[in-house]
Amino acid sequence: MKRFLVPLAVFVVLGALLAAGLSHDPRRLPSALIGRPAPAFDLPQLQAAGQRFSPADLRGQVWLLNVWASWCESCRDEHALLVEIARRKLAPVYGLNYKDEPQAALDWIARAGDPYVASIVDRLGQVGIEYGVYGVPETFVIDKAGVIRYRHAGPLSAKALEADVLPLVRRLQRESGDD
């Protein structure tokens, strides 16, 4: 009888660990960068040949960084919402075009609408790695001091936008930035 107890106990423990892992929402992945300065970079802009972009250019502003790619089906799911954010001027949205062909990205935003103040070309995905991107799409809220305040993994939904992103953006926009 005892020889069955050890395998049974191991099975129960493994089952409990599996159940705990499956109960987590993959969009709620923690980010070690929350509360830390956004990683610095200097990359070419997608829509403006010869121009570059760096997060330092946005000191003093609250902004969204949306990591996207033309090949990403989930990015298509959230795209109309990003266009609406831009149309309503709720927050400036900057794109990080992740591991994509520049022409494919340009064709995609020409067809679907361009919600980005600027989109930056991260052809090799190095900046995405520095931001801890698990996969596209992901969206970050960055405050006036250049600190990451929020990360949303997966496509943004209207619910997440209204419940989490916009209240935070409004609060950060009201703050002086001297905190």
FIKOLZA-1660 file (N, C-alpha, C; in steps of 0.1 Angstrom, whole numbers, plus 5000, padded with zeros to 4 digits):
% residues 179
   i   px   py   pz ch aa at
   1 5008 4988 5000  A  M  N
   1 5000 5000 5000  A  M CA
   1 5009 5013 5000  A  M  C
   2 5020 5012 5008  A  K  N
   2 5028 5024 5009  A  K CA
   2 5035 5027 4995  A  K  C
   3 5037 5017 4987  A  R  N
   3 5043 5020 4974  A  R CA
   3 5034 5028 4965  A  R  C
   4 5021 5029 4967  A  F  N
   4 5012 5036 4959  A  F CA
   4 5010 5051 4964  A  F  C
   5 5014 5053 4977  A  L  N
   5 5012 5066 4983  A  L CA
   5 5021 5076 4977  A  L  C
   6 5034 5073 4975  A  V  N
   6 5044 5083 4970  A  V CA
   6 5040 5087 4956  A  V  C
   7 5037 5078 4946  A  P  N
   7 5033 5083 4933  A  P CA
   7 5020 5091 4934  A  P  C
   8 5011 5087 4942  A  L  N
   8 4998 5094 4943  A  L CA
   8 5001 5108 4949  A  L  C
   9 5009 5109 4959  A  A  N
   9 5013 5123 4964  A  A CA
   9 5019 5131 4953  A  A  C
  10 5029 5126 4946  A  V  N
  10 5035 5133 4935  A  V CA
  10 5025 5138 4925  A  V  C
  11 5016 5128 4921  A  F  N
  11 5005 5132 4911  A  F CA
  11 4996 5143 4916  A  F  C
  12 4993 5143 4929  A  V  N
  12 4984 5153 4935  A  V CA
  12 4991 5167 4935  A  V  C
  13 5004 5167 4938  A  V  N
  13 5012 5179 4939  A  V CA
  13 5013 5185 4924  A  V  C
  14 5017 5176 4915  A  L  N
  14 5018 5181 4901  A  L CA
  14 5004 5186 4896  A  L  C
  15 4994 5179 4899  A  G  N
  15 4980 5184 4895  A  G CA
  15 4977 5198 4901  A  G  C
  16 4981 5200 4913  A  A  N
  16 4978 5213 4920  A  A CA
  16 4986 5224 4913  A  A  C
  17 4999 5221 4910  A  L  N
  17 5007 5231 4903  A  L CA
  17 5002 5234 4889  A  L  C
  18 4997 5224 4882  A  L  N
  18 4992 5226 4869  A  L CA
  18 4979 5235 4870  A  L  C
  19 4970 5231 4879  A  A  N
  19 4958 5239 4881  A  A CA
  19 4961 5254 4884  A  A  C
  20 4971 5256 4893  A  A  N
  20 4974 5270 4897  A  A CA
  20 4980 5277 4885  A  A  C
  21 4988 5271 4877  A  G  N
  21 4993 5277 4865  A  G CA
  21 4983 5280 4854  A  G  C
  22 4973 5272 4853  A  L  N
  22 4962 5274 4843  A  L CA
  22 4952 5284 4848  A  L  C
  23 4952 5287 4860  A  S  N
  23 4942 5297 4865  A  S CA
  23 4946 5311 4864  A  S  C
  24 4959 5314 4860  A  H  N
  24 4964 5327 4858  A  H CA
  24 4960 5333 4845  A  H  C
  25 4956 5345 4844  A  D  N
  25 4953 5352 4832  A  D CA
  25 4966 5356 4825  A  D  C
  26 4969 5351 4813  A  P  N
  26 4982 5354 4806  A  P CA
  26 4983 5369 4803  A  P  C
  27 4972 5377 4803  A  R  N
  27 4974 5391 4801  A  R CA
  27 4978 5399 4813  A  R  C
  28 4978 5392 4824  A  R  N
  28 4982 5398 4837  A  R CA
  28 4996 5395 4841  A  R  C
  29 5005 5393 4831  A  L  N
  29 5019 5389 4834  A  L CA
  29 5025 5401 4840  A  L  C
  30 5032 5399 4851  A  P  N
  30 5039 5410 4858  A  P CA
  30 5050 5415 4850  A  P  C
  31 5053 5428 4851  A  S  N
  31 5065 5434 4845  A  S CA
  31 5074 5440 4855  A  S  C
  32 5086 5436 4854  A  A  N
  32 5097 5441 4864  A  A CA
  32 5099 5456 4861  A  A  C
  33 5094 5461 4850  A  L  N
  33 5097 5475 4846  A  L CA
  33 5087 5485 4852  A  L  C
  34 5076 5481 4858  A  I  N
  34 5066 5490 4863  A  I CA
  34 5073 5498 4874  A  I  C
  35 5072 5511 4873  A  G  N
  35 5078 5520 4883  A  G CA
  35 5093 5523 4880  A  G  C
  36 5098 5518 4869  A  R  N
  36 5112 5521 4865  A  R CA
  36 5112 5529 4852  A  R  C
  37 5123 5536 4850  A  P  N
  37 5125 5544 4838  A  P CA
  37 5123 5534 4825  A  P  C
  38 5116 5539 4815  A  A  N
  38 5115 5532 4803  A  A CA
  38 5129 5531 4797  A  A  C
  39 5132 5519 4791  A  P  N
  39 5145 5517 4785  A  P CA
  39 5147 5527 4774  A  P  C
  40 5159 5533 4773  A  A  N
  40 5162 5543 4763  A  A CA
  40 5165 5536 4750  A  A  C
  41 5162 5542 4739  A  F  N
  41 5166 5537 4726  A  F CA
  41 5165 5549 4716  A  F  C
  42 5171 5547 4705  A  D  N
  42 5171 5557 4694  A  D CA
  42 5170 5549 4681  A  D  C
  43 5158 5549 4675  A  L  N
  43 5155 5541 4664  A  L CA
  43 5149 5550 4652  A  L  C
  44 5150 5545 4640  A  P  N
  44 5144 5552 4629  A  P CA
  44 5128 5551 4630  A  P  C
  45 5122 5562 4624  A  Q  N
  45 5108 5562 4624  A  Q CA
  45 5103 5555 4611  A  Q  C
  46 5092 5548 4612  A  L  N
  46 5086 5541 4601  A  L CA
  46 5081 5550 4589  A  L  C
  47 5074 5560 4593  A  Q  N
  47 5067 5569 4583  A  Q CA
  47 5075 5580 4579  A  Q  C
  48 5086 5583 4585  A  A  N
  48 5094 5595 4582  A  A CA
  48 5109 5591 4580  A  A  C
  49 5112 5587 4567  A  A  N
  49 5125 5583 4564  A  A CA
  49 5136 5593 4568  A  A  C
  50 5146 5588 4575  A  G  N
  50 5157 5597 4579  A  G CA
  50 5155 5603 4593  A  G  C
  51 5143 5602 4598  A  Q  N
  51 5141 5608 4612  A  Q CA
  51 5141 5596 4622  A  Q  C
  52 5146 5600 4634  A  R  N
  52 5147 5590 4645  A  R CA
  52 5138 5594 4656  A  R  C
  53 5137 5585 4666  A  F  N
  53 5128 5587 4677  A  F CA
  53 5135 5581 4689  A  F  C
  54 5134 5589 4701  A  S  N
  54 5139 5584 4713  A  S CA
  54 5128 5588 4724  A  S  C
  55 5126 5579 4734  A  P  N
  55 5117 5583 4745  A  P CA
  55 5120 5596 4752  A  P  C
  56 5133 5599 4751  A  A  N
  56 5137 5612 4757  A  A CA
  56 5130 5624 4751  A  A  C
  57 5126 5622 4738  A  D  N
  57 5119 5633 4731  A  D CA
  57 5106 5636 4737  A  D  C
  58 5100 5627 4746  A  L  N
  58 5087 5629 4751  A  L CA
  58 5087 5632 4766  A  L  C
  59 5098 5636 4772  A  R  N
  59 5099 5640 4786  A  R CA
  59 5089 5651 4788  A  R  C
  60 5081 5650 4798  A  G  N
  60 5071 5660 4801  A  G CA
  60 5057 5657 4796  A  G  C
  61 5056 5646 4789  A  Q  N
  61 5043 5641 4783  A  Q CA
  61 5040 5627 4789  A  Q  C
  62 5027 5625 4790  A  V  N
  62 5022 5611 4793  A  V CA
  62 5019 5605 4779  A  V  C
  63 5024 5593 4776  A  W  N
  63 5021 5587 4763  A  W CA
  63 5020 5572 4764  A  W  C
  64 5015 5566 4753  A  L  N
  64 5013 5552 4752  A  L CA
  64 5023 5547 4742  A  L  C
  65 5029 5535 4745  A  L  N
  65 5038 5528 4736  A  L CA
  65 5031 5515 4733  A  L  C
  66 5027 5514 4720  A  N  N
  66 5020 5502 4715  A  N CA
  66 5029 5494 4707  A  N  C
  67 5032 5481 4711  A  V  N
  67 5041 5472 4704  A  V CA
  67 5032 5464 4694  A  V  C
  68 5035 5465 4681  A  W  N
  68 5026 5459 4671  A  W CA
  68 5034 5454 4659  A  W  C
  69 5027 5446 4650  A  A  N
  69 5033 5442 4638  A  A CA
  69 5022 5439 4628  A  A  C
  70 5025 5441 4615  A  S  N
  70 5015 5438 4605  A  S CA
  70 5011 5424 4604  A  S  C
  71 5020 5414 4608  A  W  N
  71 5017 5400 4608  A  W CA
  71 5009 5395 4620  A  W  C
  72 5007 5404 4629  A  C  N
  72 5000 5400 4642  A  C CA
  72 4985 5401 4641  A  C  C
  73 4978 5389 4642  A  E  N
  73 4964 5389 4641  A  E CA
  73 4957 5397 4653  A  E  C
  74 4963 5395 4665  A  S  N
  74 4958 5402 4677  A  S CA
  74 4959 5417 4676  A  S  C
  75 4969 5421 4669  A  C  N
  75 4971 5436 4667  A  C CA
  75 4959 5441 4659  A  C  C
  76 4955 5433 4649  A  R  N
  76 4943 5438 4641  A  R CA
  76 4931 5439 4650  A  R  C
  77 4930 5430 4660  A  D  N
  77 4918 5431 4669  A  D CA
  77 4917 5444 4677  A  D  C
  78 4929 5449 4681  A  E  N
  78 4929 5462 4689  A  E CA
  78 4930 5474 4680  A  E  C
  79 4933 5473 4668  A  H  N
  79 4936 5485 4660  A  H CA
  79 4926 5496 4659  A  H  C
  80 4913 5492 4657  A  A  N
  80 4902 5502 4657  A  A CA
  80 4902 5510 4670  A  A  C
  81 4904 5503 4681  A  L  N
  81 4905 5510 4694  A  L CA
  81 4916 5520 4695  A  L  C
  82 4928 5517 4689  A  L  N
  82 4939 5526 4689  A  L CA
  82 4936 5538 4680  A  L  C
  83 4929 5535 4669  A  V  N
  83 4925 5546 4660  A  V CA
  83 4916 5556 4667  A  V  C
  84 4906 5550 4675  A  E  N
  84 4897 5558 4682  A  E CA
  84 4904 5566 4693  A  E  C
  85 4914 5561 4700  A  I  N
  85 4922 5568 4710  A  I CA
  85 4928 5580 4703  A  I  C
  86 4934 5578 4692  A  A  N
  86 4940 5589 4684  A  A CA
  86 4930 5599 4680  A  A  C
  87 4919 5595 4674  A  R  N
  87 4909 5604 4669  A  R CA
  87 4903 5613 4680  A  R  C
  88 4901 5607 4692  A  R  N
  88 4896 5615 4703  A  R CA
  88 4907 5622 4711  A  R  C
  89 4919 5620 4707  A  K  N
  89 4931 5627 4714  A  K CA
  89 4931 5624 4729  A  K  C
  90 4929 5612 4732  A  L  N
  90 4929 5608 4746  A  L CA
  90 4943 5607 4752  A  L  C
  91 4952 5603 4744  A  A  N
  91 4967 5602 4747  A  A CA
  91 4975 5600 4735  A  A  C
  92 4987 5606 4734  A  P  N
  92 4995 5603 4722  A  P CA
  92 4999 5588 4722  A  P  C
  93 4997 5582 4711  A  V  N
  93 5001 5568 4709  A  V CA
  93 5013 5567 4700  A  V  C
  94 5023 5561 4704  A  Y  N
  94 5035 5558 4696  A  Y CA
  94 5036 5543 4694  A  Y  C
  95 5040 5539 4682  A  G  N
  95 5040 5525 4679  A  G CA
  95 5055 5520 4679  A  G  C
  96 5057 5508 4683  A  L  N
  96 5069 5501 4682  A  L CA
  96 5067 5490 4673  A  L  C
  97 5070 5491 4660  A  N  N
  97 5068 5481 4650  A  N CA
  97 5079 5470 4652  A  N  C
  98 5074 5459 4657  A  Y  N
  98 5082 5448 4662  A  Y CA
  98 5085 5437 4652  A  Y  C
  99 5098 5435 4649  A  K  N
  99 5102 5424 4640  A  K CA
  99 5093 5423 4627  A  K  C
 100 5092 5434 4620  A  D  N
 100 5083 5434 4609  A  D CA
 100 5091 5440 4597  A  D  C
 101 5085 5437 4585  A  E  N
 101 5091 5443 4573  A  E CA
 101 5085 5457 4572  A  E  C
 102 5093 5467 4571  A  P  N
 102 5088 5481 4570  A  P CA
 102 5077 5483 4560  A  P  C
 103 5079 5478 4548  A  Q  N
 103 5069 5480 4537  A  Q CA
 103 5055 5474 4541  A  Q  C
 104 5056 5462 4547  A  A  N
 104 5044 5455 4551  A  A CA
 104 5037 5464 4562  A  A  C
 105 5045 5469 4571  A  A  N
 105 5039 5478 4582  A  A CA
 105 5033 5490 4576  A  A  C
 106 5040 5497 4567  A  L  N
 106 5034 5509 4560  A  L CA
 106 5021 5505 4553  A  L  C
 107 5021 5494 4546  A  D  N
 107 5009 5490 4538  A  D CA
 107 4997 5488 4548  A  D  C
 108 5000 5481 4559  A  W  N
 108 4990 5478 4569  A  W CA
 108 4984 5491 4575  A  W  C
 109 4992 5501 4579  A  I  N
 109 4986 5513 4585  A  I CA
 109 4979 5522 4574  A  I  C
 110 4984 5520 4561  A  A  N
 110 4977 5528 4551  A  A CA
 110 4963 5522 4549  A  A  C
 111 4961 5509 4550  A  R  N
 111 4948 5503 4548  A  R CA
 111 4939 5505 4561  A  R  C
 112 4945 5503 4572  A  A  N
 112 4937 5502 4585  A  A CA
 112 4935 5515 4592  A  A  C
 113 4943 5525 4588  A  G  N
 113 4944 5538 4596  A  G CA
 113 4956 5538 4604  A  G  C
 114 4961 5550 4606  A  D  N
 114 4973 5552 4614  A  D CA
 114 4971 5560 4627  A  D  C
 115 4970 5552 4638  A  P  N
 115 4968 5559 4651  A  P CA
 115 4980 5565 4657  A  P  C
 116 4992 5563 4651  A  Y  N
 116 5004 5566 4658  A  Y CA
 116 5009 5580 4654  A  Y  C
 117 5013 5587 4665  A  V  N
 117 5020 5600 4663  A  V CA
 117 5033 5597 4655  A  V  C
 118 5039 5586 4658  A  A  N
 118 5051 5581 4651  A  A CA
 118 5052 5566 4654  A  A  C
 119 5057 5558 4645  A  S  N
 119 5059 5544 4647  A  S CA
 119 5074 5542 4645  A  S  C
 120 5080 5534 4654  A  I  N
 120 5094 5533 4654  A  I CA
 120 5097 5518 4649  A  I  C
 121 5108 5517 4641  A  V  N
 121 5111 5504 4636  A  V CA
 121 5121 5496 4645  A  V  C
 122 5116 5485 4651  A  D  N
 122 5124 5476 4659  A  D CA
 122 5126 5463 4651  A  D  C
 123 5133 5464 4640  A  R  N
 123 5134 5453 4631  A  R CA
 123 5139 5440 4637  A  R  C
 124 5149 5441 4646  A  L  N
 124 5155 5429 4652  A  L CA
 124 5148 5425 4665  A  L  C
 125 5140 5434 4671  A  G  N
 125 5133 5431 4683  A  G CA
 125 5140 5434 4696  A  G  C
 126 5152 5441 4695  A  Q  N
 126 5160 5443 4706  A  Q CA
 126 5153 5452 4716  A  Q  C
 127 5147 5463 4712  A  V  N
 127 5140 5472 4721  A  V CA
 127 5128 5464 4728  A  V  C
 128 5121 5456 4720  A  G  N
 128 5110 5448 4726  A  G CA
 128 5116 5440 4737  A  G  C
 129 5127 5434 4735  A  I  N
 129 5134 5426 4746  A  I CA
 129 5137 5434 4758  A  I  C
 130 5142 5446 4756  A  E  N
 130 5145 5455 4767  A  E CA
 130 5133 5459 4775  A  E  C
 131 5121 5460 4768  A  Y  N
 131 5108 5463 4775  A  Y CA
 131 5102 5451 4781  A  Y  C
 132 5108 5439 4779  A  G  N
 132 5102 5427 4784  A  G CA
 132 5090 5422 4777  A  G  C
 133 5089 5425 4764  A  V  N
 133 5077 5421 4756  A  V CA
 133 5077 5406 4755  A  V  C
 134 5066 5400 4758  A  Y  N
 134 5064 5386 4757  A  Y CA
 134 5059 5382 4743  A  Y  C
 135 5051 5391 4737  A  G  N
 135 5045 5389 4724  A  G CA
 135 5037 5402 4720  A  G  C
 136 5034 5403 4708  A  V  N
 136 5026 5414 4703  A  V CA
 136 5012 5411 4703  A  V  C
 137 5003 5420 4706  A  P  N
 137 5005 5434 4710  A  P CA
 137 5007 5435 4725  A  P  C
 138 5014 5446 4728  A  E  N
 138 5015 5450 4742  A  E CA
 138 5015 5465 4742  A  E  C
 139 5010 5471 4753  A  T  N
 139 5008 5485 4754  A  T CA
 139 5014 5490 4768  A  T  C
 140 5022 5500 4768  A  F  N
 140 5027 5506 4780  A  F CA
 140 5022 5520 4782  A  F  C
 141 5020 5524 4794  A  V  N
 141 5017 5538 4797  A  V CA
 141 5030 5543 4804  A  V  C
 142 5035 5554 4798  A  I  N
 142 5047 5560 4803  A  I CA
 142 5044 5575 4807  A  I  C
 143 5049 5578 4819  A  D  N
 143 5046 5591 4825  A  D CA
 143 5055 5602 4821  A  D  C
 144 5053 5614 4826  A  K  N
 144 5060 5626 4822  A  K CA
 144 5075 5625 4825  A  K  C
 145 5079 5617 4835  A  A  N
 145 5093 5615 4839  A  A CA
 145 5099 5604 4831  A  A  C
 146 5092 5598 4822  A  G  N
 146 5097 5586 4814  A  G CA
 146 5097 5573 4822  A  G  C
 147 5088 5572 4831  A  V  N
 147 5087 5560 4839  A  V CA
 147 5075 5551 4835  A  V  C
 148 5077 5539 4833  A  I  N
 148 5066 5530 4829  A  I CA
 148 5057 5528 4841  A  I  C
 149 5044 5531 4839  A  R  N
 149 5034 5530 4850  A  R CA
 149 5024 5519 4848  A  R  C
 150 5023 5513 4836  A  Y  N
 150 5014 5503 4833  A  Y CA
 150 5018 5495 4821  A  Y  C
 151 5014 5482 4821  A  R  N
 151 5017 5474 4809  A  R CA
 151 5005 5465 4807  A  R  C
 152 5000 5465 4795  A  H  N
 152 4989 5456 4791  A  H CA
 152 4994 5446 4781  A  H  C
 153 4994 5433 4784  A  A  N
 153 4998 5423 4774  A  A CA
 153 4986 5418 4767  A  A  C
 154 4987 5417 4754  A  G  N
 154 4976 5412 4745  A  G CA
 154 4969 5424 4740  A  G  C
 155 4958 5422 4732  A  P  N
 155 4951 5433 4726  A  P CA
 155 4943 5441 4736  A  P  C
 156 4944 5454 4735  A  L  N
 156 4936 5463 4744  A  L CA
 156 4921 5460 4740  A  L  C
 157 4913 5461 4751  A  S  N
 157 4899 5460 4749  A  S CA
 157 4893 5473 4754  A  S  C
 158 4881 5476 4750  A  A  N
 158 4874 5488 4755  A  A CA
 158 4873 5488 4770  A  A  C
 159 4871 5476 4776  A  K  N
 159 4870 5475 4790  A  K CA
 159 4883 5478 4797  A  K  C
 160 4894 5473 4792  A  A  N
 160 4907 5476 4798  A  A CA
 160 4910 5491 4796  A  A  C
 161 4907 5496 4785  A  L  N
 161 4910 5510 4782  A  L CA
 161 4902 5519 4792  A  L  C
 162 4889 5517 4794  A  E  N
 162 4881 5525 4802  A  E CA
 162 4884 5523 4817  A  E  C
 163 4887 5510 4821  A  A  N
 163 4889 5507 4835  A  A CA
 163 4903 5510 4840  A  A  C
 164 4913 5508 4832  A  D  N
 164 4927 5508 4836  A  D CA
 164 4935 5519 4830  A  D  C
 165 4935 5520 4816  A  V  N
 165 4944 5528 4809  A  V CA
 165 4940 5543 4810  A  V  C
 166 4928 5546 4806  A  L  N
 166 4924 5561 4806  A  L CA
 166 4924 5567 4820  A  L  C
 167 4919 5561 4830  A  P  N
 167 4920 5567 4844  A  P CA
 167 4934 5570 4848  A  P  C
 168 4943 5561 4845  A  L  N
 168 4957 5563 4848  A  L CA
 168 4963 5574 4840  A  L  C
 169 4960 5574 4827  A  V  N
 169 4965 5585 4818  A  V CA
 169 4961 5599 4824  A  V  C
 170 4948 5600 4827  A  R  N
 170 4942 5612 4832  A  R CA
 170 4949 5617 4845  A  R  C
 171 4951 5607 4854  A  R  N
 171 4957 5610 4866  A  R CA
 171 4972 5615 4864  A  R  C
 172 4979 5608 4856  A  L  N
 172 4993 5612 4853  A  L CA
 172 4994 5625 4846  A  L  C
 173 4984 5628 4837  A  Q  N
 173 4984 5641 4830  A  Q CA
 173 4982 5653 4840  A  Q  C
 174 4974 5650 4850  A  R  N
 174 4972 5661 4860  A  R CA
 174 4984 5663 4869  A  R  C
 175 4992 5653 4871  A  E  N
 175 5004 5654 4880  A  E CA
 175 5014 5663 4874  A  E  C
 176 5022 5670 4883  A  S  N
 176 5031 5680 4878  A  S CA
 176 5043 5674 4871  A  S  C
 177 5047 5661 4874  A  G  N
 177 5059 5655 4869  A  G CA
 177 5071 5657 4877  A  G  C
 178 5069 5664 4888  A  D  N
 178 5081 5667 4897  A  D CA
 178 5081 5657 4909  A  D  C
 179 5072 5647 4908  A  D  N
 179 5071 5638 4920  A  D CA
 179 5083 5629 4921  A  D  C
% end
